Amino acid sequence: MIQSKNSNIKHITHKALSIQISLNGLSFYILNTKESAIVKIEHIVFDKKVTPFELLDAIKHTFNTKEWLNEDFDNVLVIHVNELATLVPEPLFNEDTIADYLKLNTKILKTDFITFDTISVNETINVYVPYVNVNNYIYERFGDFTYKHYSTILIEEILAQEKNASGNKMYIHVNATHFEIIVIKEGTLALYNTFEYHTTQDFIYYVLFTAEQLNLNPEVIETVLLGSITDDDALYSILYKYVRHISFGSRKDNFSTNNQIKNDHSHFTLLTHF
């Protein structure tokens, strides 16, 4: 199994590739690092949730049919999206018993490869299961590359933005089939969790349940939205019935997008770590 490394490509292309992979779809971004411009964005949504084996087939098909993926890149980042992750305080972490952390709240197999990201900003370890078959394929194509769990990127960026904040804040990061809640209290991480949803009722139930468990008043708590949500969709409408102080977050990049990205709060994990 490959480890996270920085790319070591001799020919400098000034291009970086970011790939976000999940069992529901794929996203690809190419950045011109010299001009700080996004030059390619493509999303592939699967008709149904696939298996890890079908995911690899989809990756292979995409690379075999998209000419722009056969270019050279200075850096390649793979972002793994799944619920197979948990946070562990760094002082309590023991790599020799890494599987035990996931067994507490996640169904894993004996054959699963387990790895971790270090989140230095709050001294925690994010233990997770990557799609190792996809990692191996990417290594075959590009050599050394970097990979992370997408919750690592979310948490790092939000904590960086909230470093000197006071009070409480709830972030909701929305995807087509799941969403994440990150609660910040006095600039520190109080909760991270991911939820699968099928209806707007599922969505609002999990939001209000989380607020209740953390003694957060929906009439008071400042709530920040990220990801695939806008102020004219059903999720926003039902959220606004119960949560009063809603705003949209933003990435802190200055990339030129040529109108390929419509707002500053979407594509948060893909663009933040370029």
MONORSUL-V350076 format. One record per helix or strand of 3 or more residues. SS is the DSSP state (h for helix, s for strand). FROM is the first residue (numbers start at 1). TO is the last residue. Records with the same first field share a line. If there is no record, write none. Layout:
SS=FROM-TO, FROM-TO
This chain:
s=15-22, 25-32, 37-45, 75-80, 85-89, 115-119, 124-128, 146-149, 168-174, 178-185, 188-196, 222-227, 245-248
h=52-65, 67-70, 90-92, 95-103, 120-122, 132-142, 150-161, 200-213, 234-242, 268-272
